[in-house]
Amino acid sequence: MADDLNDDDYYLQEGVEPIETEEPSEKKVKTKKNQQKPLPKRAIGTYSDLVSIIRIHYKKSKSQYELDELLSIFNSSIAAPTPSTSKLPLDEYLNELIPTSKWSKQSELSSAPVVLIIGQSALRCIELGKLLKNSSSSKQFTFHYLFAKHKKLSEQIEFLNKPTTLFNIIIGTPKRVDDILDSKCLNMKRLKYVLIDWNYQNIKQQRLIDLNQLKSELCHLLCEKKVLCNRFFKEKTQIGLF
């Protein structure tokens, strides 16, 4: 499993304009306050939002026929159930998708994830991993990180090719997961869910799909990797947003 990192400080420092005093002879005093900006109110992401992103992304590069053919794969039948509440913890969402009794049987094959979780950065992936590690269901979740920070691609491929590498969850960034799939070192035959960390906002109040490069990498991962597209087409793997 990827090395853990120290928690990051997610606070913003914002300057406050100096206040004029009544006596002009007094100096202006600048003050600073630690203030966290409220996150902008955004609607909870839905599966139709993902389909719209894919349509817009490929609208100029594909013919209408090609686009229709691609979107036919992403029909509502592969939409995973959404979390029962908008603030449902990740571990509880996973248990809603896969019964607790079945998790213990999901780590028998090497490098064979049952769930693939896509986050926007290495730090966010680690944060998601800590949520699972500190949850009441932590014993049933075995996960591996896939991101570029601190780990070379060749090292991760070597680790995943070992027959003793067992886990049931992958937590990674779009580009690194994409690169790992190219190496064919993951057994995707048991993959049931691709879960996108859609609603999370970083300290700049950006979601994954607000960042053009990440949005492009996500579309490439979902739509141009045959191993995933084939599973979507055969309705063996579903896509969920949380």
TAURPE-V191565 format. One record per helix or strand of 2 or more residues. SS is the DSSP state (~ for helix, > for strand). FROM is the first residue (numbers start at 1). TO is the last residue. Records with the same first field share a line. If there is no record, write none. Layout:
BEGIN
SS: FROM-TO / FROM-TO
END
This chain:
BEGIN
>: 13-19 / 29-34 / 115-119 / 143-146 / 169-173 / 193-196 / 238-241
~: 47-58 / 64-73 / 76-78 / 90-97 / 100-103 / 122-133 / 138-140 / 153-160 / 174-183 / 208-210 / 212-224 / 226-233
END
